[in-house]
């Protein structure tokens, strides 16, 4: 029954134009409040119905905080309704009751990102579905609880990186596609699900010689996995060779952050991780800069037969070891790796290499590589100008 609200004025009850909302909720019990004065241009009964539906929706989502504010009179019903109509902020987010799978898949399909990135994002749905955490009918509002259960599963399995990546994809979906901001209840509940801290650090496995690199190059393409959709298989050998000879961070390599330095003719790395990440390193081989997905290379490392403990990060450590073995001073090795100075002596020694020093270091590296050839053919004179693909062909 819809009841009108009245005010006592001069001993008489005067109709206020609003209604009394009297509804029982499972979350906070009975709520009985006057809805307030309605705008004259709207039907009072229509707005009353909107308020009633809003309270029921909050009750279905078990929104204890919002319903308590309404019940205790901290937030007027019309003010709550205005926020509700905007779709998010203080009360309820837009799309909260929509299917997460359908909306998320639409976001990925409409994205202009690279195909590899879209595949990585779609893998979020596949992973959550395979464990039975979501179905086609799972609502967006349920994702924080899904993420908590998924975190417990991956934490017990020691898969910190996998969970953290999936959590990041979901947060990006909320922010970039649905437009949720820091006042969004769903986004706040999602960000409260903490990252899994990586407590176990993998041992380092750098390659100590060219022979070890050659063995890895032979194994990396032994299994032609392709791209999963009938496309041509990726040749990972130039990737490994380029990373081992340049010492690029994996994030720098996969983002394609390098170019030819106009002043010296060597390799300029446009790193962004630290203040020292922008640097010039000796140009040994060339690989055309391109944005790549790390997923394929990481998966290939895990499926190499016989198994190898080497991972992408170890190729950066490989370059550091090879540079020192070639006789390059440690201060310049530190510069080529983009490291910061940890002591005053190193800080005083740290400076940008000159053209002569870059040329000299390139020759030192080439001489060391030649001394390590161990019976394979290596045309030293063309190595520094050849592409990484041609260099691999020369090694074979």
C-alpha positions in Angstrom: 0.0 0.0 0.0 1.3 3.5 -1.0 0.9 6.0 1.9 1.0 9.8 1.5 3.3 11.8 3.8 1.9 14.7 5.9 3.3 17.5 7.9 1.6 19.1 11.0 1.0 22.8 10.3 -1.1 25.0 12.6 -2.6 22.0 14.1 -3.6 20.5 10.8 -2.1 17.7 8.7 -0.9 19.1 5.4 -0.1 16.8 2.5 3.5 17.2 1.4 3.4 15.7 -2.0 5.7 12.8 -1.2 5.1 9.2 -0.1 6.1 7.0 2.8 8.4 4.2 1.7 7.7 1.2 3.9 9.7 -1.9 2.9 11.3 -4.8 4.6 14.8 -5.8 3.5 16.9 -8.9 4.2 20.0 -6.8 4.8 18.9 -4.1 7.4 15.3 -5.0 8.2 12.5 -2.6 7.8 13.0 0.8 6.2 10.3 3.4 6.7 11.1 6.8 5.4 9.4 9.7 3.8 10.7 10.0 0.3 10.8 13.8 0.3 9.2 16.5 -1.9 9.1 15.6 -5.5 9.7 17.9 -8.5 6.4 19.1 -9.8 7.2 18.2 -13.4 7.4 14.5 -12.5 4.8 12.1 -11.4 5.2 11.6 -7.6 4.0 8.0 -7.9 6.5 7.3 -10.7 9.5 8.5 -8.6 8.2 6.6 -5.6 8.4 3.4 -7.6 12.0 4.3 -8.7 13.0 4.7 -5.1 11.4 1.4 -4.1 13.2 -0.5 -7.0 16.5 1.1 -5.9 16.1 -0.1 -2.3 15.3 -3.6 -3.6 18.3 -3.6 -5.8 20.6 -2.6 -3.0 19.0 -5.4 -0.9 19.7 -8.0 -3.5 23.3 -7.0 -3.6 23.5 -7.1 0.2 24.8 -3.5 0.3 24.8 -3.1 4.0 26.6 0.3 4.0 24.2 2.0 1.6 21.1 0.6 3.1 22.3 1.5 6.6 22.8 5.1 5.5 19.3 5.3 4.1 17.7 3.6 7.1 19.5 5.9 9.6 18.6 9.0 7.6 22.1 9.9 6.8 21.3 10.1 3.1 17.9 11.4 1.8 16.1 9.0 -0.5 15.9 11.5 -3.4 19.7 12.2 -3.1 20.3 8.4 -3.1 18.1 8.0 -6.1 20.0 10.8 -8.0 23.3 8.9 -7.5 21.6 5.6 -8.4 20.4 7.1 -11.7 23.9 8.3 -12.6 24.8 4.6 -12.5 27.7 4.6 -10.1 29.6 6.7 -7.5 28.0 6.6 -4.1 25.3 3.9 -4.5 25.4 1.5 -7.4 27.5 1.0 -10.5 26.1 0.8 -14.0 26.2 -2.7 -15.6 26.4 -4.2 -12.1 23.7 -6.8 -12.9 25.0 -7.5 -16.5 26.8 -10.7 -17.4 30.5 -10.3 -16.8 31.4 -12.8 -19.5 29.4 -11.1 -22.3 30.4 -7.5 -21.3 34.1 -8.4 -20.9 34.2 -10.3 -24.2 32.6 -7.3 -25.9 35.4 -5.1 -24.4 38.1 -7.3 -25.8 36.5 -7.6 -29.2 36.1 -3.9 -29.5 39.7 -3.2 -28.4 42.2 -1.8 -30.9 45.1 -3.5 -29.1 47.4 -6.2 -30.7 45.9 -9.6 -31.4 48.3 -11.1 -28.8 47.0 -8.7 -26.1 43.4 -9.6 -26.9 44.2 -13.3 -26.6 45.8 -12.7 -23.2 42.7 -10.8 -22.0 40.3 -13.5 -23.3 42.3 -16.0 -21.4 41.0 -14.5 -18.2 37.5 -15.8 -19.0 38.8 -19.2 -20.0 40.8 -19.5 -16.8 38.0 -18.5 -14.5 35.5 -20.7 -16.4 37.8 -23.7 -16.4 37.9 -23.6 -12.5 34.1 -23.2 -12.3 34.3 -19.8 -10.7 32.1 -18.0 -13.3 29.4 -18.9 -15.8 27.7 -17.0 -18.6 25.2 -15.7 -16.0 27.7 -14.4 -13.5 27.0 -10.8 -12.8 29.6 -8.1 -12.7 28.8 -7.3 -9.1 30.0 -10.8 -8.2 33.5 -10.5 -9.6 35.1 -9.3 -6.3 34.0 -12.5 -4.6 35.1 -14.6 -7.6 38.5 -13.0 -7.5 38.9 -13.8 -3.8 38.2 -17.5 -4.4 40.5 -17.5 -7.4 43.3 -15.8 -5.3 43.0 -18.5 -2.7 43.3 -21.2 -5.4 46.4 -19.6 -7.0 48.0 -18.6 -3.7 48.0 -22.3 -2.6 49.4 -23.3 -6.0 52.2 -20.8 -5.8 51.1 -19.0 -9.0 51.5 -15.4 -7.9 52.3 -13.9 -11.4 49.2 -15.6 -13.0 46.8 -14.2 -10.4 48.3 -10.7 -10.4 48.0 -10.5 -14.2 44.4 -11.6 -14.2 43.5 -9.2 -11.4 45.2 -6.4 -13.5 43.1 -7.3 -16.6 39.8 -7.1 -14.6 40.7 -3.8 -13.0 41.6 -2.4 -16.4 38.2 -3.6 -17.7 36.3 -1.8 -14.9 38.2 1.4 -15.3 38.6 1.7 -19.1 35.4 0.0 -20.3 32.8 0.5 -17.6 34.2 3.8 -16.4 34.3 2.9 -12.7 36.2 5.4 -10.6 37.6 5.3 -7.1 34.1 5.8 -5.6 32.8 2.7 -7.3 31.9 0.0 -4.8 32.7 -2.9 -7.2 36.1 -1.4 -8.1 37.0 -0.8 -4.5 36.0 -4.3 -3.5 38.1 -5.6 -6.4 41.2 -3.6 -5.5 40.9 -4.8 -1.9 41.7 -8.3 -3.1 45.4 -8.0 -2.6 48.1 -9.1 -5.0 49.9 -12.3 -4.2 53.4 -11.4 -3.1 56.1 -13.3 -4.9 58.1 -14.8 -2.0 60.1 -17.4 -3.9 62.6 -15.9 -6.3 63.8 -18.2 -9.0 67.5 -19.0 -9.3 69.4 -17.2 -12.0 70.4 -19.3 -15.0 72.5 -17.1 -17.4 74.3 -18.7 -20.3 78.0 -18.8 -19.8 79.1 -19.5 -23.4 78.0 -19.2 -27.1 77.7 -23.0 -27.1 74.9 -22.9 -24.5 73.2 -20.2 -26.5 73.4 -22.4 -29.6 71.8 -25.3 -27.8 69.0 -23.1 -26.6 68.5 -21.7 -30.1 68.1 -25.3 -31.5 65.6 -26.3 -28.8 63.4 -23.1 -28.8 61.9 -23.9 -32.2 62.0 -27.7 -32.1 58.3 -27.8 -31.4 56.3 -25.9 -34.0 53.4 -24.7 -31.9 52.3 -21.9 -34.3 50.0 -19.2 -33.0 47.1 -21.4 -32.1 44.9 -20.3 -35.0 46.6 -22.0 -38.0 49.1 -19.1 -38.5 52.8 -19.5 -39.2 54.9 -20.4 -36.2 57.0 -17.7 -34.6 60.8 -17.9 -35.0 62.0 -17.2 -31.4 65.7 -17.6 -32.2 66.3 -13.9 -33.3 64.5 -12.8 -30.1 66.8 -14.9 -27.9 70.0 -13.8 -29.7 69.1 -10.1 -29.6 68.3 -10.2 -25.9 71.5 -12.1 -25.1 73.6 -9.6 -27.0 71.9 -6.4 -25.9 71.0 -7.0 -22.3 67.5 -5.5 -22.7 65.0 -5.9 -19.9 62.2 -8.2 -21.0 59.7 -5.3 -20.6 61.9 -3.2 -22.9 62.2 -5.9 -25.5 58.5 -6.8 -25.6 57.6 -3.0 -25.9 60.1 -2.5 -28.8 62.0 0.3 -26.9 65.1 0.6 -29.1 66.3 2.4 -32.2 69.5 3.4 -34.1 71.3 6.2 -32.4 71.9 8.9 -35.0 75.0 10.3 -33.4 77.0 7.1 -32.9 75.3 4.5 -35.2 74.9 2.2 -32.2 71.8 1.0 -30.4 69.7 3.5 -28.3 67.5 1.9 -25.7 64.5 4.0 -24.7 64.0 2.4 -21.3 61.5 3.8 -18.8 62.0 1.8 -15.7 64.6 4.0 -14.0 66.4 7.3 -14.6 69.3 5.2 -16.0 67.2 3.1 -18.4 67.8 5.5 -21.3 71.1 4.5 -22.7 73.3 3.7 -25.8 74.8 0.2 -26.1 77.2 -1.4 -28.7 75.4 -2.4 -31.9 76.1 -6.1 -32.5 73.0 -7.3 -34.4 69.8 -5.6 -35.5 66.2 -6.6 -34.9 63.4 -4.4 -36.1 61.6 -2.9 -33.1 58.0 -4.2 -32.7 55.5 -4.6 -29.9 55.3 -8.3 -28.9 53.5 -10.4 -26.4 55.7 -12.2 -23.8 53.1 -15.0 -23.4 54.3 -17.0 -26.4 58.0 -16.9 -25.4 57.3 -17.7 -21.8 55.1 -20.6 -22.8 57.8 -21.9 -25.2 60.4 -21.8 -22.4 58.1 -24.0 -20.3 57.6 -26.6 -23.1 61.2 -26.9 -24.3 62.4 -30.5 -24.5 64.6 -31.3 -22.8 63.4 -28.9 -20.1 65.5 -25.8 -19.4 65.6 -23.5 -16.4 66.5 -20.5 -18.6 63.9 -17.7 -18.8 63.7 -14.4 -20.6 65.2 -12.5 -17.7 68.3 -14.8 -17.7 69.2 -13.4 -21.2 69.8 -10.0 -19.7 72.1 -11.5 -17.1 73.8 -13.4 -19.9 74.7 -10.1 -21.6 76.2 -8.7 -18.4 78.4 -11.8 -17.9 79.5 -11.8 -21.6 80.4 -8.1 -21.5 82.6 -8.5 -18.5 84.2 -11.7 -20.0 85.0 -9.7 -23.1 87.0 -7.2 -21.0 84.6 -4.3 -20.9 85.2 -2.2 -17.7 82.5 -2.8 -15.1 81.5 0.9 -15.0 80.5 0.7 -18.7 78.8 -2.6 -18.2 76.7 -1.0 -15.5 75.8 1.8 -18.0 74.9 -0.7 -20.8 72.6 -2.5 -18.4 70.9 0.7 -17.2 71.9 0.1 -13.6 72.1 2.9 -11.0 75.2 3.6 -9.0 75.2 1.9 -5.6 78.4 3.5 -4.2 80.2 6.8 -4.6 83.1 5.3 -6.5 80.8 3.8 -9.0 78.9 7.1 -9.3 82.2 9.0 -10.1 83.1 6.4 -12.7 79.7 6.4 -14.3 79.5 8.4 -17.5 78.1 8.1 -21.0 80.5 6.1 -23.3 82.1 8.0 -26.1 81.9 7.0 -29.8 85.4 5.5 -29.5 84.5 3.5 -26.4 81.3 2.1 -28.0 83.3 1.0 -31.1 86.0 -0.5 -28.9 83.5 -2.4 -26.8 81.8 -3.7 -29.8 85.1 -5.1 -31.1 85.8 -6.7 -27.7 82.4 -8.4 -27.7 82.9 -9.7 -31.3 86.4 -10.9 -30.5 85.0 -12.8 -27.5 82.2 -14.3 -29.5 84.7 -15.4 -32.2 86.9 -17.1 -29.5 83.8 -19.0 -28.3 82.7 -20.3 -31.7 83.6 -23.9 -30.8 83.6 -25.3 -34.3 80.5 -23.5 -35.7 80.9 -21.1 -38.7 80.8 -17.4 -37.8 81.5 -14.7 -40.3 82.8 -12.1 -37.9 83.1 -9.2 -40.3 79.4 -9.2 -41.1 78.1 -10.0 -37.6 77.8 -6.4 -36.4 75.9 -5.2 -39.5 73.7 -8.3 -40.0 70.2 -8.7 -38.7 69.6 -11.1 -35.9 67.9 -13.5 -38.3 71.0 -13.6 -40.6 73.3 -14.0 -37.5 71.3 -17.1 -36.5 71.7 -18.4 -40.0 75.5 -17.8 -39.9 75.7 -19.6 -36.5 74.0 -22.7 -38.0 
